[in-house]
Structure formats: structure tokens, C-alpha cells
Amino acid sequence: MRSPAHLETTFSMILDPRQHPLSKSSEIPEVKPLAEGQPYVPEPAAGAPERPSTIRLWLRRIAVLLFVFLCATIGVMLMILPWRPEWTENHLLVPYPALRNFVATGFVRGVCTGLGVLNVWIGFWEAVQYREEE
């Protein structure tokens, strides 16, 4: 059977893994009993800022990179495609000559180009404003 001192040392090592196994800790915090079915949620240390985990940091970096790439790609396509012949000469607009004439107007092409510029700007702005929490 193990001694209470051994259990105290083991418990304090669980709370602070950096503690040496042979040291004595008299600063063991009081353990609060949990209600039945309630999960254990550890409380953050007082005064210590929460740092994001490495996985979350990389997931956020990848998400920002994909968002910027998507905005830039859609924006460039919206800027270039309305001025190409494929814009009006496609199989989707052949049955609708009135819609084809409307889509071919400079106004609609300009609106699509403006949306493309806006999309590129949003992607650029997101890339410039990205900051990692330290």
C-alpha cells in the first residue's frame, strides 16, 4: 500500500509536470467535486495569457491563405471574363437572346469587373490585416 506522502507527490506532479518527483509540494490546490455527468474543464492559470496551440495557429494560417487565394482567383476571373468572347458566346445564353444582349452591355460587364476588383481588394486586405496572437 502506498503512503499518503507518495500520493501527495504524485498528485502535485500531475498538476505541475515540471515539478521534480522528489520535491515536496505543500501548495496542492483544493479539488472541487464535479456533478454527475459534468465534464472536467480546467481553469486557466491566473495572470497567464492563453496561447493558441500550434495546430490552431497553423489551421488559421492555412484558412487565411486559402481565403486570400480564393478571393484573388474569383476576383481576377470576374475582372477578365466579362471582356472575353466566352462571356456572351456560351451554350447557357444561346436559348435566351434578350438575356444575351443584356449580359453583353457595358454596364453588366463593368459591374462584374467592379465586383472582381472588390473581391481582390478584400483578399489583399485580409492578407495585410492578418496578425498572429503572441
N, C-alpha and C positions, 0 to 999 in steps of 0.2 A: 504494500500500500504506500502511496506517495504522501510525502509530508505537505502540510499547508504552505510552507515556505516555497517548496518546489512549484506548487500550483500558482502561488502568487507571482513567482518569477516567470512562469510560462504565460500567465495572463498578461503581465506587463510587456512581455516580448511580442505578444500578438498585437497589443495596442501600439507599440513603437518597435518596429522590426530592426531599427538601427541600434537598439539597446544591447549591450553586451550580455551574454547569458549568465554570467556570474555576478552581475551587479544587482543590488537590491533596490527596489523602487517602492517608496512609500507614497508616491503620488498616483495611486491607482484610482481612476475615476469611478464614481458610483454607477453601477449598471442598473438601468431602468427596465423593469419587465415590460414586455410587449403584450398587447392584447392579442387574443387568439385570432389567427388569420391575418394579422397585420405584418407586412414585410419590414425588414430592418433597413432603415435609411440612415447612413452615417452622417453625423453633423460635421460641417466643415470646421477646421481649426480657427479659433478667433484670431483676427488680425492677418491671416494668411489669404492673399488673393487667390481665387480659383483660376488655375491654369487649364486651358483646353488640352485634352490628350493629343498625342501625336497623330492618332488615327483621325480624330475630328479635324485637326488642323489640315491634314492632307486632303481629307474629303472636301473641306471648304475651299482649299486651293484649286482642286480639280473642278468643283462646281463653278467657281468663278471663271476659270479658264474655259470651260465648256460654254458658259453663258456668253462670254465675250466672243468666242468663236462663232456661236450660233447667231448672235446679233450682227456680227460683221458679215457673215455669209448671206443671211437673209437681206441685209441692207444693201450689199453690193448687187445682189440679184435684182432687187427692186429698183435700183438705180439704172442698171444696164438693160434689163429685159424689156421694159416698155418701148425702147427705141430700136429694138431688133425686129426684123420681119416676122419672126415666130410669134410675136405678140398678137398680131391680128390674123395671121395665116395658120391657124391651128384647127384641128378637127372638132374642137369643142364649140367654136363660134361659127362654123360653116352653116348649120341649120338656122341660125339667127342673124340675118343680115343687119337688122337695126341695132342689135347689141354690138355687132362687129364694128359698125360705123361709130357708135358711141365710145367704144374702147379705143378706137383709133384716134380720137380727138386729142389735141394737145393738152387740154385740161386734165383728162384722166391720166395721161402719161405723166404730166407734171405732178399730180397728186401722188402717184405711185413712186416717182423719183423722190419727192419730198419725204414720203414715209421711209424710203430707203436711207436717206440722209439721216433722218431722225433715229432710225434703228442703229446705224453705225455710230452715231453720237452717243446713244445710250450704252452701247458696248464699250466704247472708248472711255466714257465717264466712269463706268463700273470698274474698269481696269485701273484707272488713275486713283479712284477713291478706295481701293482695296487696302485694308490695313490689318495686320495680324495683332491679336491681343498679346501683350507681353506680360 
